[in-house]
Amino acid sequence: MFAGSPSIAPYVASPMSVVRKMLEYADLRPGETLYDLGSGDGRIVIMAAQEFGARGVGVDLNPRLVKEARAKVEALGLSDRVRIIHGNLFDVDLSSADVVTMYLTTGANNKVRPKLERELRSGARVVTHDFSIPKWSYAKNLKFRENYRTHTIYLYRWQPE
């Protein structure tokens, strides 16, 4: 999508209030493992560990954002529960995920969809911010207005055919 980069979507951080709603909507529980694809500054995996007692794995291509996220994880003493991977989300095994979060575009979600279908175990939850996953039916969605814009959160429960 971007010249010289295998990135499939631009980096736009979800507001912290949206992050919290995404994790609540996913019904994230202590001890579960959450993968954030395109994790940026690490805010989703950090909140998952700090406030929900989960383990988090963030994956991002941007070395500056990975460095920033790793520094936050270290400073907060979360290194035992949060891991930030500098790499391509297509190269990361998602088979241990209880929850996957994504704030990508609809087109990017469509590119990730076959990977999710191959690797997720039955019952895994996928939560997306603002963009749906083509060809999947969401279990529920939440639209809400905050400040100057509207957000939509989609929750999917993966059930292989």
C-alpha beads as a LAMMPS data file, in Angstrom:
LAMMPS data file: protein, C-alpha beads

161 atoms
160 bonds

1 atom types
1 bond types

-500.0 500.0 xlo xhi
-500.0 500.0 ylo yhi
-500.0 500.0 zlo zhi

Masses

1 110.0

Atoms # bond

1 1 1 0.000 0.000 0.000
2 1 1 2.852 2.402 0.747
3 1 1 5.903 2.731 -1.475
4 1 1 8.751 0.533 -0.284
5 1 1 6.738 -0.851 2.634
6 1 1 4.683 -4.009 3.058
7 1 1 2.278 -2.048 5.301
8 1 1 -1.381 -2.721 4.522
9 1 1 -2.870 0.198 6.465
10 1 1 -1.836 3.592 7.831
11 1 1 -1.107 4.046 11.535
12 1 1 -3.949 5.767 13.326
13 1 1 -4.161 5.284 17.082
14 1 1 -7.506 4.308 18.563
15 1 1 -8.539 6.698 21.356
16 1 1 -8.062 5.137 24.807
17 1 1 -11.816 5.165 25.437
18 1 1 -12.315 3.139 22.237
19 1 1 -9.548 0.717 23.255
20 1 1 -11.315 0.090 26.581
21 1 1 -14.657 -0.457 24.822
22 1 1 -13.018 -2.891 22.359
23 1 1 -11.592 -4.970 25.200
24 1 1 -14.852 -4.869 27.161
25 1 1 -16.801 -5.798 24.034
26 1 1 -14.480 -8.774 23.470
27 1 1 -15.193 -9.880 27.058
28 1 1 -11.429 -10.177 27.562
29 1 1 -10.717 -12.205 30.695
30 1 1 -7.666 -12.614 32.946
31 1 1 -5.173 -15.127 31.593
32 1 1 -6.414 -14.927 28.002
33 1 1 -4.074 -14.039 25.151
34 1 1 -4.791 -11.053 22.932
35 1 1 -3.006 -10.311 19.653
36 1 1 -3.145 -6.770 18.277
37 1 1 -2.337 -6.715 14.564
38 1 1 -0.801 -3.364 13.705
39 1 1 -0.220 -2.555 17.368
40 1 1 1.372 0.874 16.882
41 1 1 2.361 2.343 20.250
42 1 1 1.129 -0.755 22.123
43 1 1 -1.878 0.852 23.799
44 1 1 -4.240 -2.100 23.272
45 1 1 -1.899 -4.832 24.546
46 1 1 -0.793 -2.644 27.462
47 1 1 -4.375 -1.960 28.542
48 1 1 -5.232 -5.655 28.067
49 1 1 -2.492 -6.563 30.562
50 1 1 -2.934 -3.661 33.012
51 1 1 -6.708 -3.494 33.280
52 1 1 -7.925 -6.912 32.146
53 1 1 -5.173 -9.253 33.407
54 1 1 -4.585 -10.712 29.955
55 1 1 -1.386 -11.488 28.074
56 1 1 -0.792 -9.295 25.037
57 1 1 1.170 -9.697 21.840
58 1 1 1.478 -6.663 19.601
59 1 1 2.764 -6.860 16.034
60 1 1 3.898 -3.848 14.032
61 1 1 6.168 -3.080 11.078
62 1 1 7.178 0.422 12.152
63 1 1 10.497 0.266 14.055
64 1 1 9.892 3.625 15.788
65 1 1 6.481 2.533 17.105
66 1 1 7.834 -0.869 18.158
67 1 1 10.649 0.823 20.089
68 1 1 8.157 3.206 21.738
69 1 1 5.796 0.352 22.654
70 1 1 8.624 -1.796 24.060
71 1 1 9.849 1.129 26.172
72 1 1 6.328 1.630 27.607
73 1 1 5.978 -2.087 28.354
74 1 1 9.337 -2.074 30.149
75 1 1 8.601 1.132 32.085
76 1 1 5.261 -0.259 33.256
77 1 1 6.817 -3.551 34.376
78 1 1 4.688 -5.589 31.970
79 1 1 7.457 -7.484 30.178
80 1 1 6.271 -10.773 31.676
81 1 1 2.802 -10.329 30.116
82 1 1 3.263 -8.181 27.021
83 1 1 5.428 -8.878 23.988
84 1 1 5.889 -6.493 21.074
85 1 1 6.995 -8.108 17.821
86 1 1 8.713 -6.047 15.154
87 1 1 7.487 -7.823 12.069
88 1 1 4.809 -8.509 9.522
89 1 1 1.481 -9.630 10.951
90 1 1 1.259 -12.269 8.192
91 1 1 4.334 -13.998 9.682
92 1 1 2.952 -14.325 13.234
93 1 1 1.185 -17.512 14.353
94 1 1 -2.246 -16.638 15.775
95 1 1 -3.219 -20.142 16.897
96 1 1 -2.880 -19.280 20.601
97 1 1 -5.071 -16.159 20.365
98 1 1 -8.245 -15.926 22.410
99 1 1 -8.850 -12.418 21.056
100 1 1 -7.469 -10.558 18.023
101 1 1 -7.862 -6.786 17.697
102 1 1 -7.402 -4.786 14.519
103 1 1 -7.772 -1.165 13.488
104 1 1 -6.969 -1.587 9.829
105 1 1 -9.003 -0.718 6.735
106 1 1 -11.745 -2.897 5.249
107 1 1 -9.369 -3.808 2.410
108 1 1 -6.619 -4.741 4.870
109 1 1 -9.095 -6.754 6.974
110 1 1 -10.018 -8.651 3.809
111 1 1 -6.325 -9.469 3.229
112 1 1 -5.957 -10.693 6.827
113 1 1 -9.209 -12.706 6.749
114 1 1 -7.750 -15.900 5.159
115 1 1 -4.980 -15.937 7.796
116 1 1 -7.552 -15.640 10.581
117 1 1 -9.625 -18.421 9.028
118 1 1 -6.567 -20.709 8.809
119 1 1 -5.083 -20.055 12.232
120 1 1 -7.763 -19.099 14.747
121 1 1 -9.220 -21.784 16.943
122 1 1 -12.960 -22.180 17.228
123 1 1 -14.511 -19.574 19.517
124 1 1 -11.711 -17.016 19.186
125 1 1 -13.001 -13.460 19.176
126 1 1 -11.979 -10.802 16.695
127 1 1 -12.685 -7.139 17.417
128 1 1 -12.253 -4.452 14.792
129 1 1 -12.496 -0.672 15.116
130 1 1 -14.486 1.150 12.421
131 1 1 -13.877 -1.369 9.624
132 1 1 -15.690 -4.674 9.172
133 1 1 -14.251 -7.945 7.882
134 1 1 -15.673 -8.682 4.430
135 1 1 -17.547 -11.999 4.083
136 1 1 -17.829 -12.423 7.872
137 1 1 -20.980 -11.814 9.884
138 1 1 -20.382 -9.978 13.114
139 1 1 -21.889 -11.296 16.348
140 1 1 -22.651 -7.745 17.407
141 1 1 -21.563 -4.194 16.766
142 1 1 -21.560 -1.018 18.773
143 1 1 -21.813 2.487 17.335
144 1 1 -21.148 5.428 19.601
145 1 1 -20.306 9.080 19.285
146 1 1 -17.402 10.580 21.135
147 1 1 -16.410 14.211 20.870
148 1 1 -16.396 15.016 17.179
149 1 1 -16.712 11.571 15.592
150 1 1 -18.575 8.305 15.540
151 1 1 -16.841 4.982 16.202
152 1 1 -18.018 1.483 15.379
153 1 1 -16.740 -1.653 17.081
154 1 1 -17.408 -5.024 15.470
155 1 1 -17.197 -8.296 17.401
156 1 1 -16.781 -11.589 15.551
157 1 1 -16.676 -15.116 16.977
158 1 1 -14.736 -17.455 14.730
159 1 1 -16.488 -20.739 14.000
160 1 1 -14.871 -22.806 11.237
161 1 1 -17.304 -24.269 8.709

Bonds

1 1 1 2
2 1 2 3
3 1 3 4
4 1 4 5
5 1 5 6
6 1 6 7
7 1 7 8
8 1 8 9
9 1 9 10
10 1 10 11
11 1 11 12
12 1 12 13
13 1 13 14
14 1 14 15
15 1 15 16
16 1 16 17
17 1 17 18
18 1 18 19
19 1 19 20
20 1 20 21
21 1 21 22
22 1 22 23
23 1 23 24
24 1 24 25
25 1 25 26
26 1 26 27
27 1 27 28
28 1 28 29
29 1 29 30
30 1 30 31
31 1 31 32
32 1 32 33
33 1 33 34
34 1 34 35
35 1 35 36
36 1 36 37
37 1 37 38
38 1 38 39
39 1 39 40
40 1 40 41
41 1 41 42
42 1 42 43
43 1 43 44
44 1 44 45
45 1 45 46
46 1 46 47
47 1 47 48
48 1 48 49
49 1 49 50
50 1 50 51
51 1 51 52
52 1 52 53
53 1 53 54
54 1 54 55
55 1 55 56
56 1 56 57
57 1 57 58
58 1 58 59
59 1 59 60
60 1 60 61
61 1 61 62
62 1 62 63
63 1 63 64
64 1 64 65
65 1 65 66
66 1 66 67
67 1 67 68
68 1 68 69
69 1 69 70
70 1 70 71
71 1 71 72
72 1 72 73
73 1 73 74
74 1 74 75
75 1 75 76
76 1 76 77
77 1 77 78
78 1 78 79
79 1 79 80
80 1 80 81
81 1 81 82
82 1 82 83
83 1 83 84
84 1 84 85
85 1 85 86
86 1 86 87
87 1 87 88
88 1 88 89
89 1 89 90
90 1 90 91
91 1 91 92
92 1 92 93
93 1 93 94
94 1 94 95
95 1 95 96
96 1 96 97
97 1 97 98
98 1 98 99
99 1 99 100
100 1 100 101
101 1 101 102
102 1 102 103
103 1 103 104
104 1 104 105
105 1 105 106
106 1 106 107
107 1 107 108
108 1 108 109
109 1 109 110
110 1 110 111
111 1 111 112
112 1 112 113
113 1 113 114
114 1 114 115
115 1 115 116
116 1 116 117
117 1 117 118
118 1 118 119
119 1 119 120
120 1 120 121
121 1 121 122
122 1 122 123
123 1 123 124
124 1 124 125
125 1 125 126
126 1 126 127
127 1 127 128
128 1 128 129
129 1 129 130
130 1 130 131
131 1 131 132
132 1 132 133
133 1 133 134
134 1 134 135
135 1 135 136
136 1 136 137
137 1 137 138
138 1 138 139
139 1 139 140
140 1 140 141
141 1 141 142
142 1 142 143
143 1 143 144
144 1 144 145
145 1 145 146
146 1 146 147
147 1 147 148
148 1 148 149
149 1 149 150
150 1 150 151
151 1 151 152
152 1 152 153
153 1 153 154
154 1 154 155
155 1 155 156
156 1 156 157
157 1 157 158
158 1 158 159
159 1 159 160
160 1 160 161
